Amino acid sequence: MADLRSDTVTRPTKGMRAAMARAAVGDDVFGDDPTVNALEAHVADLFGHEAALFAPSGTMANQIALQLVVPPGGELLAGADAHVVTYELGAAAMLGGISTRTWGSDGAALDAERIAGMIRPRGFPSVPTAAIAVEQTHNLGGGGVIPLSTLQDLRAVADTSGVTLHCDGARIWHAHIADGVSLAEYGALFDTLSVCLSKGLGAPVGSLVVGSRERIARARVIRKRMGGGMRQAGILAAAGRYALDHHLRRLTEDHERARIIAEALAPFGVVDPEKVRTNLVPLDLSKSDLDAPTLAARAAERGVLIAAMLPRVARLVTHLDLDDAAMDQAIDVLSELLT
Ligand SMILES: *Cc1c(COP(=O)(O)O)cnc(C)c1O
């Protein structure tokens, strides 16, 4: 099976498993796991922030960060198609007492001025707008990369209005590789970030919240409250560190394969290769005879797994466990089905 449903389906490599086996560990709830501590310090450093906290999932990392920057009863602004809005099962409202107001689905094509216009004036009886969340790269936006200049504009909006800026950076690695913007440059633009080691980087488990020392100290308490305090988590942190050290540069290969797939499928009118910047290839089936679940089912019969994201939107994702042969198989099978 060529599995292109997500970049979360990768399995730890031999080298990664060896690093996990070698890892020094301790009880991380006591702060005693040297491998976790080293990973947290390393990731904080990469983004030029004071501290970071290891968390079991990207969803938990996002939700910890949102609870850091939005008080209960406060408001978060985010895109209607953001992961924190669409795929976190109402966690911000349920766990953080956070109300969310969205701007229209525009993927990575943000308009900083429009977002600025949504910030409510302070004072009774408005819901206080506390934070803005953006996603880099943008998942439902087809892996699109928000331009650095837009993020700089948003930073200025946050500074002027006194709201905080959070980045859901589950795939910020891909943005860094695609646009050549350093992780530290991204880090400087945001008050908090969540970053994921188990997407394109290929670790089995793990995300981090990145921020100031004061915020991360509070994050540690929130993580424990949410049931995310882990014990000898160094085994997982070792996999994450290995992924950062060995699988970051190679993301160019995934981007290249995604682009080749997009170019091969473009003649069927389902994708614009110019818009495929990273490792996600969204297929727009609005003009096709097949809807997404049908296309996915027929492709699966031929050994190619793809994701049906919406009734008329399917998605292919390239990753560490796919080689050129798998790419060619996906292209052949989908070309046949879309003809
Ligand atoms: C995958 C993803 C997450 C986190 O997902 P988990 O499955 O909880 O690790 C967060 N944000 C974005 C944009 C994602 O794609």
The ligand as a Gaussian input file, in Angstrom:
#p B3LYP/6-31G(d) Opt

LIG

0 1
 C       -1.982000      17.657000      12.858000
 C       -2.167000      19.058000      13.235000
 C       -2.243000      19.432000      14.584000
 C       -2.147000      18.478000      15.748000
 O       -2.666000      17.272000      15.609000
 P       -2.502000      16.032000      16.596000
 O       -3.074000      14.950000      15.779000
 O       -3.270000      16.345000      17.808000
 O       -1.055000      15.850000      16.897000
 C       -2.373000      20.771000      14.862000
 N       -2.435000      21.675000      13.882000
 C       -2.346000      21.359000      12.586000
 C       -2.368000      22.425000      11.555000
 C       -2.221000      20.034000      12.207000
 O       -2.137000      19.724000      10.914000

